[in-house]
Amino acid sequence: MSRSHSSGRASRFKGLFGIRARLVMLALILVVPLMMDRVFVLENTRAKQIKLAGDELMKLAQHSATAQREIISSVEAMLRSAAYIQVASDKTGRSCAILRASLRVEMPWINSLSVVGKDGRITCSTHPNYVGLDVSDGAYYRKTIETHGFVLSDLVISRLTGNALLLANYPTSAVEGGEPSVIIAGLNMEWMSKLLSGIGERPGVEAALLDSKGAVLAAQPPGRDIVGQVYDGFEMGQIKAENDFGSTTITSKDVKKLVSFVRIPGTETSLVVSIDHKAMLAPINRDIQKAYVQLTIVSLLALLGAWLVGEQFIIRPIRMMTSMANRFGQGDLTARATGARLPSEFKPLATAFNVMAAQLAERERDLIASNDRLTVMASVDMVSGLANRRGLQSRLEFEWLKLQQVEGHLALMMIDVDHFKLFNDTYGHPEGDACLGRVGETLAGIADKTMGFAARYGGEEFCLLLPGADRSRAVEVGEMVREAVERLLVPHILSEHGHVTVSVGVGAIPPNAGLAPTELIEAADAALYAAKHQGRNRVVTHGLIGAFVPPVSMAG
C-alpha cells in the first residue's frame, strides 16, 4: 500500500517537469557548479582585498604613529633641556632671555615656549602676549604637576587667538633642585598635519590625529576642515589600555569605512587611518560585476541552447506527432506521420503510429457500419417490420420542424387492433405476432402510396404519420387503413365482425411555435379513445387548432 502511494507521488512529481524544463535543469546542473566556483573565487578575492587593505592601513597607521612619536619625543627632549636651562639660569636671573634664545629654528613644529610659575601664571614666553595668563585651571597643567613628568595635552583653545592648540608640558621639578614650575611648548598643528600627507594622498584614504577625547588634532587630506571636531563614527573607547592598536568598521553619514587605529606611545593621542569601502573595493567590484555579467551571459546562452535543442529535436517532433494524433482523433483517418521530417530516434515511433492509425481506421469503419446496423435495429420493430416508437418520435420531430417553417399541415393516425388481447388468449402469442406482422405489412404498403411513415407505437397500437395532409386527407387515408385491414380477413371468432378489425384516431394540425409535437399525439390518442368508445372498427378525427375540438366519428 505504502509502496503504491509513494510511486503515485513520484509520478505526480515527475509530471511537473516537461522535457524543456528537464533540459534546462540539465543545463543548469552543468553551468551552476562553474558559476558557483567562479563566484567563490571572486568573493574570496574580495575578502582577501579587504584583509590586504586592513593590513596596509595598519602599517600606514603604525608608520605615521612612529613619525608622530619621533616629533613628540624631540619636543620632550627639547623641553627637558629647557627645564635644565631654566633651573640653572634661575640663579643668574637671566632665565627668560635664555629661554627665548633656546627656541631652535630647526624645530618648526614648535610655535612657542613658555614658563609657568608656582601660581599657575606664565612668567616668561617667546610670545610676550602670553605673559601673565593664568593656566592653573588647565587639566594638562595639573596633570604635569601631579605626575612630575612629560604630558601632552588634549586639544586646547587659545584664550588670546581662539585657535586650536596642542601643548607639550614638562615640570622643572623633574630636574634636581628645580622649582615647581612648568615649561610649556605650543605645537604647530599644520606641521603635524604635514606628517600625515603621505597617507592622505591615496584615493579614499583619510588620516586623523585624535586626542584622548576623540577631537581631531590634525587631518589629511587637507580639504576636510575637521580640526577641533570630534571624529565621526569612531569612539575612543574602542582603544583600550591593553590594546593600543586594532581595526574596526564604522559607518559615518551613510559611508562605510574600514578603520585602523594606533595609540602613540607615551601619550593619550591616537592616530586613525580609514579608507572608504566603496573606493577600496571599486576595482575588485568592477571585476566581479564583469564576471557576473559574463556568467549571466554564459548561463543564458546555455539555457537558450538547451531550450532550442529541446525545441528542435524533441518538442517539434512531439508536437508533430501530437498534431497527427489530434487530426486522427478528430476523424481524419488519413492522418499519418511523415518520417522524413523527424529525427531518426522518432522514426520508429512514427512507423508504429502509422500502423496503429491504419488499424484504427479499419476498426473505425467497422464500428461505423456496426453502429449503423445497431441504429437501424434500435429504430425498427422486429415483429411488424415497421419503425418502433423511438423511430416514430424522431421522424415526428423532424417533420414538425420542417412543416413549421413552410406552414404546412401534419396528420397522425393512432391505429389499434380491436380486441387483440382476446385474439392472443384464443389463438396464442405466435398467431398474435403473425397478425401484427400482416397489419404492419398493410400499413407499410399504404405509407408507400401516401408518402407517409408507418410505425408500431407499442403492443397492438400502430401509427401512420402523414406530412402535408390536412384533416380531410387524413380521414380518407384512415378509411383506407381500416378497409385494408378488414380485407385481410384474419379470423377472430370473438370479434362481432368475425375477423380482425382496427380502430383509427386521427389528429391533424398545422405545426406552429405555440404547440408541441406531443399535443398531436395526444389529439390522435384522444380520437382513438373516442373510436373505441363508439364501437370500434371506425375512424374518428380530432381537429387541433390551438385547443381540442370534439372528435368526429366516421363509422365504417
Protein Blocks (a to p, Z undefined) as FASTA:
>chain_A
ZZmmmmmmmmmmmmmpcfklmmmmmmmmmmmmmmmmmmmmmmmmmmmmmmmmmmmmmmmm
mmmmmmmmmmmmmmmmmmmmmmmmmmmmmmnopmmmmmmmmmcfklmkbmbdcdddfkop
afbdfblklgopacklpmklmmmmmnopacdddddddfklopacddddddfklpghiacd
dddddddfklmmmmmmmmmmpghiacddddfkopafbdcdfklccehiacehiafklpcf
klgbdcddddeehiacdddddddehiabdcdddddfklmmmmmmmmmmmmmmmmmmmmmm
mmmmmmmmmmmmmmmmmmmmmmmmmmmmnopakbccdfklpcfklmmmmmmmmmmmmmmm
mmmmmmmmmmmmmmmmmmpcfklopacfklmmmmmmmmmmmmmmnopacdddddddehkl
mmmmmnojklmmmmmmmmmmmmmmmmmmnopacddfbhjbccdddehiafklmmmmmmmm
mmmmmmnopacfkbmnlpacdddddddddddfkbcfklmmmmmmmmmmmmmmnngaiadd
dddehiacddddddZZ
